[in-house]
């Protein structure tokens, strides 16, 4: 996008090329965000499958032992 803006600023191309490059950049950024979301969801599923949730159980046990004292 920066290159397209420079070319436009120096009169080598039309503003349409700048708009087109901005559209492509936005699409790429959106794709990256979607892939990161998929990755994070996969990591959560992995942690769950490996016994995730133990922190919640440990907190409950700690709270239960604290109330007994």
BALOBA-1460 file (C-alpha; in Angstrom, 3 decimals):
// residues 69
<rec num="1" residu="x" x="0.000" y="0.000" z="0.000"/>
<rec num="2" residu="x" x="2.811" y="2.391" z="0.849"/>
<rec num="3" residu="x" x="4.368" y="1.881" z="-2.558"/>
<rec num="4" residu="x" x="1.063" y="2.553" z="-4.305"/>
<rec num="5" residu="x" x="0.667" y="5.761" z="-2.277"/>
<rec num="6" residu="x" x="4.183" y="6.868" z="-3.224"/>
<rec num="7" residu="x" x="3.507" y="6.148" z="-6.889"/>
<rec num="8" residu="x" x="0.281" y="8.174" z="-6.680"/>
<rec num="9" residu="x" x="1.988" y="11.055" z="-4.847"/>
<rec num="10" residu="x" x="4.610" y="11.261" z="-7.591"/>
<rec num="11" residu="x" x="2.058" y="11.082" z="-10.389"/>
<rec num="12" residu="x" x="2.931" y="7.651" z="-11.750"/>
<rec num="13" residu="x" x="-0.459" y="6.037" z="-11.183"/>
<rec num="14" residu="x" x="-4.090" y="6.783" z="-10.470"/>
<rec num="15" residu="x" x="-5.747" y="6.810" z="-7.083"/>
<rec num="16" residu="x" x="-7.562" y="3.645" z="-8.104"/>
<rec num="17" residu="x" x="-4.339" y="1.702" z="-7.588"/>
<rec num="18" residu="x" x="-4.065" y="3.111" z="-4.048"/>
<rec num="19" residu="x" x="-7.634" y="2.042" z="-3.290"/>
<rec num="20" residu="x" x="-7.018" y="-1.393" z="-4.751"/>
<rec num="21" residu="x" x="-3.885" y="-1.876" z="-2.631"/>
<rec num="22" residu="x" x="-5.754" y="-0.764" z="0.499"/>
<rec num="23" residu="x" x="-8.481" y="-3.304" z="-0.256"/>
<rec num="24" residu="x" x="-5.928" y="-6.081" z="-0.676"/>
<rec num="25" residu="x" x="-4.186" y="-5.069" z="2.553"/>
<rec num="26" residu="x" x="-7.464" y="-5.111" z="4.486"/>
<rec num="27" residu="x" x="-8.321" y="-8.544" z="3.098"/>
<rec num="28" residu="x" x="-4.903" y="-9.873" z="4.109"/>
<rec num="29" residu="x" x="-5.219" y="-8.425" z="7.618"/>
<rec num="30" residu="x" x="-8.681" y="-9.931" z="7.970"/>
<rec num="31" residu="x" x="-7.358" y="-13.327" z="6.901"/>
<rec num="32" residu="x" x="-4.524" y="-13.124" z="9.430"/>
<rec num="33" residu="x" x="-7.006" y="-12.332" z="12.190"/>
<rec num="34" residu="x" x="-9.216" y="-15.267" z="11.219"/>
<rec num="35" residu="x" x="-6.249" y="-17.649" z="11.157"/>
<rec num="36" residu="x" x="-5.112" y="-16.428" z="14.578"/>
<rec num="37" residu="x" x="-8.614" y="-17.017" z="15.939"/>
<rec num="38" residu="x" x="-8.584" y="-20.555" z="14.565"/>
<rec num="39" residu="x" x="-5.148" y="-21.147" z="16.098"/>
<rec num="40" residu="x" x="-6.236" y="-19.893" z="19.516"/>
<rec num="41" residu="x" x="-9.365" y="-22.058" z="19.405"/>
<rec num="42" residu="x" x="-7.226" y="-25.077" z="18.510"/>
<rec num="43" residu="x" x="-4.918" y="-24.339" z="21.452"/>
<rec num="44" residu="x" x="-7.882" y="-24.106" z="23.815"/>
<rec num="45" residu="x" x="-9.190" y="-27.443" z="22.521"/>
<rec num="46" residu="x" x="-5.734" y="-28.970" z="22.983"/>
<rec num="47" residu="x" x="-5.500" y="-27.751" z="26.572"/>
<rec num="48" residu="x" x="-8.994" y="-29.072" z="27.289"/>
<rec num="49" residu="x" x="-8.171" y="-32.471" z="25.809"/>
<rec num="50" residu="x" x="-5.047" y="-32.673" z="27.946"/>
<rec num="51" residu="x" x="-7.014" y="-32.178" z="31.142"/>
<rec num="52" residu="x" x="-7.697" y="-28.486" z="31.051"/>
<rec num="53" residu="x" x="-9.864" y="-27.099" z="33.788"/>
<rec num="54" residu="x" x="-7.620" y="-28.257" z="36.602"/>
<rec num="55" residu="x" x="-7.138" y="-24.650" z="37.673"/>
<rec num="56" residu="x" x="-10.869" y="-24.330" z="38.361"/>
<rec num="57" residu="x" x="-10.815" y="-27.541" z="40.400"/>
<rec num="58" residu="x" x="-7.770" y="-26.369" z="42.334"/>
<rec num="59" residu="x" x="-9.475" y="-23.058" z="43.083"/>
<rec num="60" residu="x" x="-12.547" y="-24.890" z="44.376"/>
<rec num="61" residu="x" x="-10.425" y="-27.126" z="46.596"/>
<rec num="62" residu="x" x="-8.524" y="-24.119" z="47.922"/>
<rec num="63" residu="x" x="-11.751" y="-22.263" z="48.654"/>
<rec num="64" residu="x" x="-13.226" y="-25.330" z="50.367"/>
<rec num="65" residu="x" x="-10.171" y="-25.816" z="52.596"/>
<rec num="66" residu="x" x="-10.120" y="-22.096" z="53.446"/>
<rec num="67" residu="x" x="-13.730" y="-22.200" z="54.670"/>
<rec num="68" residu="x" x="-13.015" y="-25.248" z="56.876"/>
<rec num="69" residu="x" x="-10.286" y="-23.401" z="58.791"/>
